[in-house]
């Protein structure tokens, strides 16, 4: 059965054969020495626990037994092997009440606390859970409270690990309400141990409590980027997205992070690179597949399956051979996606207004680029130098993509309007393109020749 096979292949392993010296340096030993403190920290009184403060005001208190005795808040927030008959939170819609109970069963199934139905896989269960959260915003807080419950005082290690994994996956697609966010963040912070952060690359080898600290760190970061002050939008999950969200808990992606984070990810493999490896690799793939001789390059969309396949391969540092890509549109589309998905845009938000104001003045536009943070300047200058290769008359004659066309398709990937007013967004789009066109035509980026 696929769920069981997954559990066996991902269970943390402690190696008793480690020498005492090596063991004393390991996160497993670190955890053993601090476990009592950590356990005591998790068993806070109601007045100390933020999630319990939230629960006191918002839980739909359940009853048990013949005398219908009320559950305590602590019982309501502790792991249960049984399904629930009522939602965790107060819901007025009768249909949603049933869905909330069904959602709890799915959470139990994912965590291996409930037998899966025939044909279910780990990813299909996670997809059903995330689709419910995506489609039914009123059930998001219910879901997050359910997961908090099932990861509290859970006696089953694999169930506990899967619960934290599910929390991190869900936070890749939708946030809790602003009301719940601070309490959820506090709950996750209580399970983080900064002393274990340096073991992140090997954390899968260690006991489940060490893994929980890593899951909590990843989930917290995802909450920050998806929540109230975050820049990531709610997105509809697919089966492939679920798999990526799960895999990236232990293997961060080259996509969707900041430039600095991408550089940090490649440090061990490419310690001398000054630019993101993924940026230079995709640019080279475009040229290798005759992108400068391809009509509509950067404008014609590629096959999305091919784009996602290439993305997955680059995320594990694999570069496909020439015979594996059908044309230049695939790396060109993925290159645009990489720029667009950067968590912080190439031009920082606080400099956006200056760029818009300078959309008709080449000297001002170039001066702004020279004031960018060093890594942003290098990445943007490399892009401009790359695009300038496509502005040669003999190339434009074939590609039908002059400086204006290139600016039109690339500007939205480099500058991001911070306004939510549709009129401002529409008006600024034209100015963004004009600003980008000035750079392509007038910015001397020759200093990026041969830089990696």
KESE-571982 format. One record per residue: x, y, z of N, C-alpha, C, O in turn. Coordinates in steps of 0.1 Angstrom, whole numbers, plus 5000, padded with zeros to 4 digits. Example, Ala and Ser with C-alpha at 12.3 -4.5 7.8 and 13.67 -1.06 7.14 Angstrom:
% KESE-571982
513249435078512349555078513249675078514249675085512849785071513749895071512950005079513450115080
END
This chain:
% KESE-571982
500849885000500050005000500950125000501950135007500550224992501450344989501750425001502850475003500650445010500850525022501850455031502750525037501750325033502650255042504050255036505050275044504250235023505550235017506250375019507450375022505450475018505950615020506450625034507550685037505750585044506050595058507450525060508250575067507550405055508850325057510050395051511150395057509850465040510950525033511350655038512450705035510450715047510750855052510950865067511050965072510950745074511050745088512450785092513450745087512550875103513850915108514650795114513950705119515950795112516750685117517850735127518550835123517950675138519050705147520050595147519650475147521350625146522350525144523050505157523950585161522750395164523450375177524850345177525550345187525450315165526850285163527750405164528950395163527150525164527950645164528850645177528350605188530050695176530950705187530350805197529550885193530850805209530350895219530651045215529751125217531851065210532251205206531351245195530751365195531151165184530351195173528851215177528151305173528451125187527051135191526851265199525751325198527851315207527651435214527451555205526951655210527951545193527851655183526551645175526251735167525851535177524651515168523451575173523351595185522451615164521251665169520451565177519651605186520651435175519951335183520351355197519451355206521651365200522151375213521651505219521351515231521751615211521351745215519851735220519551795230519051665212517651655216517551575230516751615238518251465231518151385243518451475256517851465266519451565254519851645266518851755269518851805280518051795259517051905261515651855261514751945262515451725259514051675257513151715269511951745266513651705281512751735292512351875292511151905295513251965288512852105287511852135277510852205278512052065265511152085254509752035257508752095254509751915264508451855267507751945277506551965276508451995287507852085297507352215290506252265294508052255280507652375273506352355265505552445265506152235260504952205252503752185262502652205257504052155275502952135284502652255292502652255304502452365285502152495292500752495298499852425293500552585307499252605313498452685303498952745293497152685305496252755296496652905294496652965283497052965305497353115305498653135297498853245292499453035295500753055288500653015274501453065266499652935270499652885256498752965248497552975250499253035237498553115229497453045221496253095220497752925217496752845209495552815218494352805213495752795231494652765240493852895243492652885246494553005243493853135245492853155233491753195235493353125221492453135210491353035211490153065208491652915216490652805217489552845227488352815224489852905238488852945248487753025242486653015246488153115233487153205227486453155214485453205210487053055208486553015195486152865193485452835184486552785202486252635201484752605202484052675210484352515194482952455195483052345205483352225201482952365218483252265228482352145226481152155225482952025226482251895224481851835237482351875248480951745237480551675249480751525247480851475236480851455259481151305258480351235269479851295279480151105267479551015277478051035278477451125271477350955286475950955287475451085294474351135291476251145302475851265309476251385302476151505307476751365289477151475280478051575287477851695287479051525294480051605300480951675290481351615280481151805292481951885282483451845283484051825293484051845271485551825270486151945275485652055274487351935281488152055285488752105273488952035263489252235273489952285262491152205259491552185247491852165269493052085267492751955260493551915251491651885264491251765257490951795242491251715233490251905240489851945226491051965218491051955205492152005224493452035216494451925217495651955215494051805221494951695222494651585212493451565208495651515207495451415197494351315200494151285211493651275190492551185191492551075181492851105169492350955185492350845175490950835169490750765159489950895175488550895171488251005161488851115162487250985153486751105145485951205153485651175165485751315148484951415155483451415150483251395138482551455158481151455154480651595151479651615145481451695156481151835154482451905150483551855153482352015143483552095139484252135152483752145163485552165150486352215161485952365164485952405176485652435154485252575155483752595153483152505147483252705157481752725155481552765141482052865136480652685134480352705120478752715119478152625125478252805112476752825111476152745100475052695101476952725089476452645077476452495080477452435084475252435079475152295082475952205073476552105077476052245060476852165050478352175054479052075053478852295059480252305063480552225075481652175077479552215084479752135096480151985092481051925098479351935083479651795078481051785071481751695073481351885063482651895056483751895066484851835064483551975077484651985087484951855093486051815096483851775096484051635102484751545092485551465095484351555079485051475068486451515067487351435064486751645068488051695067488951635078490151605076488451625090489151565101489551425098490651375101488651345092488951215088490051205078490951115078490051305068491151305059492451335065493551275062492451425075493651455083494151335090495351305090493251255096493651135102494151035092495150955096493651025081494050935070495550975066496350885065495751105064497051145060498151105070499251065068497651125083498651105094498750955098499450915108498050865090498050725092497350675105497550575110496450765110495650735122494250675118493550625126494050665105492750615100493150535087493950575079492450425085492750345073492350415061491250465060493150415051492950485038491950395030491950275030491150465021490250395012491150345000492250394998490550244994491250184982491550284972490650364968492750294967493150384956493750514961494250594954493650544974494150664980495650654981496250554984496350764978497750774980498050894989497150974992499250904994499551015003499251154997498651245003499751164984499551294977498051314974497651434974497251214970495851234967495051284979494151364978495451224991494751275003495151415006494251495010496351445005496851585007496151684997495751795001496051634985495351724975493951754978493451864977493251644983491851664987491651764999490751844999492651755008492651845020492851985015492152075019493852005007494252135002493252194993493052314993492552114985491552164976490352214984489752314981490052144995488952195004489352325010488452415011490552345015491052465020491052575010490752695013491452544998491452644987490052684983489752804981489152594981487752624977486852674988485952754985487152645000486252685012487052765022487552705032487252895020488052975029487552965044488352975053486252945045485752945059486152815067486052805079486752715059487152595066488752595069489252495074489352705065490852705066491252705081492152625085490652785089491052795103490652655110491352605118489552605106489152475111490152365108490552285117490652365096491752275092492952295100493552195105493452415102494652435109494552405124495452355130493352425130493152385144493152235145493652185155492552175135492552025135493951965135494251875142494752025127496151975126496952005139497751925143496652125144497352155157496852055168497752005176495652015168495151915177495851785176496351725185495951745163496551605160498051605162498651495162498651715163500151715165500451755180501651785183499451755188499651785203499451655211498451595210500451625219500451505227500151375218499451285223500651375207500551255198501551145201502751175201501051025205501950925210502650845199503550765201502250875186502750795175503650875167503250985161504950835166505950925160505650945145505851065141505350845138505050865123503850955121503851035112502850935129501651015128502051165131501551255124502851185141503251325145504051385133503851505130504951305128505751365117504951395105505051505099503951315102503051345090502151465093501851535083501751475105500951595108501651725106501051815100502951735110503751855107504051865093504051975087504151755086504351765071503151825065503251905056501951775069500751825063500551975066500152045057500952015077500852165081501652245071501252345066502852205069503852275060503252275046503352375039502652165041502152155028500952255026500952325016500052255036498852345035499352485034498652565027500352525041500752665042501452705029501852825027501652615020502152645006501052704997501352754987499752685001498652714992497752814998497152894990497552825011496552915017496952945031497452855038496653065036497053095050495853085059494653065054496053085072494853095081494353235081494853325074493253265088492753395089493653485096494453435104493653615094494553705102494353685117495253705125493053655121492753635135493553515141494053525152493653405134494353285138495853295136496553225143496253375127497653365122498653375134499553295135498453475143499453495153499553375163500553345169498353315165498253195174498953075168499652995174498653055155499352945148500852965147501552865149501253085145502753115145503353085158504453025159502653125169503153095182503252945185504152895191502252875180502252725182503452665175504152575181503752715163504852655156506152695162507152615163506252815167507452865173507852785186508952765189506852735193507052655205507752525201508352465210507552485189508152355185509452365177510052265173509952485175511152515169512352515178512152565190513452465174514652475182515752525173516352455165516152655174517152715166518452645166519252645157518752575177519952495179520152385169521252335167518952345163519052235153519052285139519052195129518952415136518852465123520052425114519852405102521252415120522452375112522352235107523152195098521452155112521352015107520251995097519851885094519752105091518652095082518852005070517951935066520052005065520351915053520351775056520151685047520451735069520551595073519351555082519351445087518451645084517451625094516651505092516151445102516451455080515651335077516151215084515451115086517451215087518151095094517851085109518050985115517351195114517351205129515951175135515051165127515851155148514651125155513551225151513751335147512251175153511151255148511051395155510551485149511551405168511451535175512351635168512051755168513451585163514451675156513751715143513851835139513151625136512451655124511351755126511151845118510551745137509451835140510051975141509352065136511151995147511752135147511952185133511752305131512452105124512652145110511352175103511152275097510352085105509052115099508452245104507852315096508552265117508052395123508752515117508052615115510052505115510752615109510352645094510052755091510152535087509652555073508252605073507952695065507352555081506052595082505952745086505052815080506752785095506752925099507153015088506553125086508152975081508653055069507553065059507253175053506852955056505752955046504553045051503953115043504353045064503253125069503553275067502753355064504853305070505253445069505053495054504753615052505353405045505253445031503853435025503553495014502953365031501653345026500653425035499553455030501053465047500053525056499853675054499953725043499453745064499053885064499953975057499554055048501253965060502254055054503053995043504054045038502653875039503453805029503053845015502153915013503953805006503753844992503253734983502953754971503153614988502653504980501153494980500553514991500553474969499153464968498553324970499353224968497353314974496653184975496653124961496453184951496952994960496952924947496352794948496252724958495752754936495052624935496052514934496952514925495952414943496952304942496652204932495552174928497752144927497652024918498351914924499051934934498251794919498951674924500451704924501151664933500951764913502351794912502851894922503951884928501951994924502252104934502352044948503252084956501451944951501551884964502851814966503451824977503251734956504551664957505751764959506551734967505651874951506751974953506752034967507852054973505552064972505452134985506052034996506652085005505851904994506351805004507851795002508551785012508351774990509751754988510551874992511651854997510051994990510852114993510952145008511652235012510252065016510452075030511952045034512552115043512451945027513851905030514851945019516051945020514251985007515052024996514552154990513752144981514952274996514352394991514552414976515552374970513552484970513552504956514452624952514652714959514852624939515552734933514552844928514952954924513352804929512252894924511452944936511252864946510953064935510053114946510753174958510053204968512053174958512753224970513453364966513253404955514153424976514853544973516153514965516553394966516753614959517953584952519053544962519853454959519153604973520153564984519953424988520953354989518753374989518453234993518953144982519453034985518653184970519053094959520653084958521152974956521353194960522753194961523253104972524253034971522553114984522953034995522852884992523652794996521752844985521452704981522552644973522852524973523252734964524152684955525652694960526552654953525852744972527152774976528152654976529252664972527552544981528452424982528852374968529952334966527852374958528152324945528952424936529852394929528552554938529252654929529652774938529152884938530752744946531152854956531652984949531653084956532052974937532653094930531653164922532053274916530453114921529453184912528953314919528653314931528953414911528453544916526953564912526253654918526453474903525053484898524353354901525053254904523053354902522253234904522553134893522453164881522953014896523152904886521952884877522152864865520752884883519552864875519352964865518852934854519753094868519553204858520553184846520053194835521753164849522753144838522553024830522753014818522152914837521852784830520752794820520852754809519652854824518452874816518752964804518352944793519553074807519853164796520753094785520553114773521653014790522452934781521652834773521952804761520652774779519852674772519052744761518852684751518552864764517852934753518752954741518252934730519952994743520853024732521352894726521452884713521552784734521952654728520952594719521252524710519652624722518552574713518152684703516952684699519052764700518852864689517652954692516852984683517553004704516553104707516553224699515553294697517853264696518053384688517653364673517653454665517153244670516753214656515253154657514853084647514653184668513253124670512253234670512253324678511253234661510253334660509453334673508953224678509153454678508353464690508953424703508253394713510353414703510953374715510553474727510553594725510353414738509853484751508353524750507853554760507853524738506353554737505553434735504453424741505953334727505253214724505353124737506453094741504253084742504252994754504752854751504552804740505452794760505952654758504952554764503952594770505152424761504252324767504552324782505652304786503452334790503652354804504152224811504852234821503852114805504351984811505951984809506651934818506352024797507852034795508452134804509552114809507852244806508352354815508452294829509552314836507452234834507452174848508452064850509152054860508651984839509651884839511051944840511851894848511352044832512652114833512852174847513952174852511752234852511852294865512252194876513152224884511652074875511951974885513351924884514051894894513851914872515251864870516251974875517251934881516052094872516952194876516952204892517952244898515852174898515752184912516552074919516952084931516951974911517951874916519251884909520051784908519552004903520752034897521051954884522251924881520051914877520251834865519951924853518951994853520851924843520751994831520451904820521351814817519351904813519051814802519951834790520451944787520151724783520951724771520251794760519051814760520951824749520351894738519151824732518151884727519251684732518251604725516951594734515951544729517051634746515851624755514951744755513851724760515351854750514451964748514051984734514951984725512852004731512352014717512652154711512952154699512652254719512952394713513352484724513452444736513552614720514052714730512952774738513152834748511652744734510552804741510452754756510052824765510852624758510752574771511752644781511252684792513052654779513852724788513552874789513652934799513052934777512653074778511453094787511453194794510453004786509353024795509653004809509253074818510552904812510952884826511852994831511753024843512653054823513453164827512553284831512853344842511553314824510553414827509953384841509753464849509553254842508953204854509853224866509353264877511153194865512053214876512153364880512053384892512253454871512253594875510953634881510853704892509753584876508453624881508253564895507553634903508753444898508453384911509453424922509253384933510453504919511353554929510453614940509653694938510753574953509953624964510053774965509053844967511153834963511353974962511754004948512653944942511054104941511354134927512754194925513354244935513254184913514554234910514754384914515754424920513654454911513654594916512854604929511654584928513454624940512754624953511554724953511554824946510654684961509354764961509554914964508954994958510554944973510755084977511355164966511455284967511855104955512355174943511455174931511755224921510355104933509455094921508955224916508955254904508455314925507955444921508955524913508655594904510255514917511355584910511455544896511655614887511355404894511455354881510255404872510455434860509055404878507955454870508155594866507755634855508655674875508855814873509955844862509955944856510855744861511955764851511755694838512655664831510455654835510255574823510555644810510555574799510755774810511055844798512455904798512855974789513255874808514555934810515655824812515755764823516355804802517355694802518455714813518855614819518855834814519955864824519455834838520155774846518255874841517655854854517455704857517655644867516955634846516755494847517955414850518055324859519055444843520355384845520955414859521555324865520755534863521255574877520555484888521155454898519255464885518555374895519155234896519255184907519455184884520055044884521355044892521654944898522155144891523455144898523255164913524155134920522055194917521755204932521155084937520855084949520854984929520254864934521254794943522454814943520754704952521654624960522554544951522054504940523754514954524754454945524254334938524454314926523654234945523254114939522054144929521954074919521154234933520054264924520554334911520154304900521554414913522154484901522754384892522654394880523554294898524254194889523254104882523454074870522154054889521253974882520454044871520253994860520054174874519354254864520254284852519854284841521454324855522454354845522754234835522854254823522754114841522953994833521753974824521953944812520554004829519353984821519354084810519054054798519754214813519754314802520754274791520454284779521954234796522954194786522554084777522754074765521853984784521253874776520253914766520253874755519354004770518254054761518854134750518254134739519954204752520554284742521054204730521254254719521354074733521753984722520653964712520953934700519453984716518253964708517854094700516854084693518554204703518154324696518954354683518654454677519854264680520554284667519554274656518754184656519754364646518754364634518554224628517454194624519654154626519554024619518753924628518153824623518853934641518153854650516653884650515753804650516354014651514954064652514254024639513054004640514954024628514353984615513753844616512753814610514353764624513853624625512953604636511853544635513253664648512453634660511153724660510253694667511153834653510053934653509953994668508854034672511053994675510954044689512054154690513154134694511554284688512554394690512554434705511954374713513254544708513354594721512054614728511854594740511154674721509754704726509054574730508454564741509154474721508454344724509154274736508454214744510454274736511154214747510854284760510654214771510754414760510454484772508954454777508754444789508154434767506754404771506554274778505854264788507354174774507154044780508054024793507753944801509154104794510054094806509754194817510054164829509154304814508954404825508154354836508454374848507054284834506254234845506954134854506554114866508054074849508853984857509954044866510453984874510154174863511254244870510654354879511254384890509554414876508954524884507554474888506854414880507154494900505854454905505154574911505554634921504054604905503154724910502654684924502154574926502754774934502354744947500854794950500354764960500354864940498954904941497954794938498254704931496754804944495654704941494654774932493654704929494754894929493854974921494054934906495154954901493054874900493154824886493654934876494354904867493155054879493555164870495055204871495755224861495555204883496955224885497755114879498855144873497354994881498054874876498154884861499254864855497054914854496954924840497855034835498655024825497755154841498555274837500055244839500955284831500455184850501855154853502455054844503655054842501654964839502154854830502854914818503854864814502255014813502855084801504155154805505155144797504255214817505455274821506555174825507755204823506155064830507154954833507754904820509054894820506954894810507554844797508454954791509554924786508155084793508955194788510255194795511355214789510255174808511455174817512355054812513555074811511754944810512554824806513154844792514354804790512454904784512954934770514155024770515055014763514055134779515255224781516455144784517555174779516355054794517454974798518054884787519254874785517154824780517654734769518354814758519354764752517854934755518455014745519755094749520655124741519755134762520755234766521755194777522755254779521355084785522255044796523454964791523254864784524655004794525854934790526054824800526554844811525654704796525854584805526954494800526954374804527854554792528954464787529854414798530554314796529854474810530654434821530254294826530954234834529054244822528554114826528954004816528653884819529654044806530153944796531053844804532053874810530653714803531553604808531353594823532053514829530553674830530353664844529353554848528253534841529653474858528753364863528653374878527853294883
END
